[in-house]
Amino acid sequence: MTAASDPLGAVGAWPVEVAAVGVTSADGRRAGTGPLDEPLPLASVSKLLTAMAVLVAVEEETVGLDDPAGPEGSTVAHLLAHASGLGFEGPRITTPGRKRIYSNGGFEVLGEVLVARSGMPFETYVTEAVLQPLGMTGTRFPGHPGWGATGTAADLLALGRELLGPEPRVLSRAMRDRATTVAFPGLDGVLPGFGRQRPNDWGLGFEIRDGKSPHWTGATNSPATFGHFGRSGTFLWVDPVAGLACAAVTNRDFGPWAAEAWPVLSDAVVAGFSSR
């Protein structure tokens, strides 16, 4: 069977014990394979949930994107966009807005800000603001704001539908569009696992494909594609041009196998399901 007739067929050959992969459009799931309802560690895909929660707080006027947070001169927006100057786990490496430095430490600060401003435990806020409204009942977030969630492929597809839909429910359309547009344009940096990118474009919590090469999505994904992948072998990408979102959770850490397999899968998904 060819990739065109079975876009998810290659998943069965991945060198993993457990892999759940699904594809959705804004109006519903298109395809799936594997245990879509089995929760597994999301690793850095957790950052999408933290970002969504912070953006809800911004729209509720509990937090401001321009509020100071992190090192001197940094704001909430800098932290979301990995432009605060903080290193991978902190402390500060450079001044805010100078380089794109992927930072777990920055998301830890965001979690602290959210707790301090809302007066609620972090997991409670994320659950009430994001998980419950989207019906993400298989996802739990008791750990680090940068990597501590467990969840299912089905739940990530629900998030994908929210981000694709013409009328999102959790965020306003304007906030969704702002979050998935490049923040602090022109910053160079390293995309973990794929090397230095010039520029290394990022939105407010969402990594943006643009012209990056190499990349974990496919060559036929549009430059507007956004999302995140995680060390635990998980990803969610949303391609608004193709009208598709694709999610995967596995039980094998990211490595060369994923860097090779994910772009092939993504191209097959775009070819098999795209509405463009």
Phi, psi and omega in degrees: 000135184276163178299327181294324181272339179219077186301335181263006185300328183291341182300326180297340179264358178297143181279061181224156177278322181230126175216126175240123184227136179220160178230138178221154165254181182296333185258007175150163182297137180259325182195160176197155176213146180085183185280085186295339182257012179270120180284135177221162179301134179269345183050228189287351170298340173306329182299331177296320180291319176298315180299316179300317180296317179297319180292326172299315179298325176296315181290335175276357181065027172277328180225151175243141178299331181266006178292138175299136179199137182086210183293165182304131181090352180268152178236176174302319179298319177301317181296316180299326186263011180056041181234019185279344186093353177288147176283185184307312175245010189083165001279194182295136178255324182211179181284151180301143176080009183262320181221159174264105182244110183299125192221111167295324180300324178296323179285332173297318177297318178301319177298319179295319179297316181298318179295314183295320184280324184273336185073018182239151172301148184304309183298323179297316181295312180299319181296312184286328185274330189234304190294311182296313180299331181265003180068029182273069189284346180265008184250135175231148185221067182273353191249205185304135181299343180268341186201009194266009182270152164243147182193180185246160175297322179300319179292321178296326176293325175297319176296319177301319178296321177301319184280342177270332193295149179293334179229082180299153186263325186275318177248157169291159177299320181297318180290319177301315182293322178295318182294334183256018173250149184303128175256137182054065186300152172089003182278130174275159177177180181259127170272114185308131180086347184228006170084187184290137179237134181232097359273168178254080190287143181211145171266210179268079182099345183251128174282134184249131186296306186047230183258023185296139177205126358287167181209160184276345173269182186274163177295336181264357170296141181291156175302338181281355181300138179221162179159216182192153168234164184232158181299336182280009180084035182241154171201159166220122168241148178233121180245099184291339178285315177285342183072032186224152166231145180228134181230148176217140166231141179221174177250024176233132181301150174305143177188193180306327179301317182287320179299332177274318189279322187295315178298323178297313177301315183299317177297322179294321179295314179298316180295323186275334188233350188298143177266359183279000000 
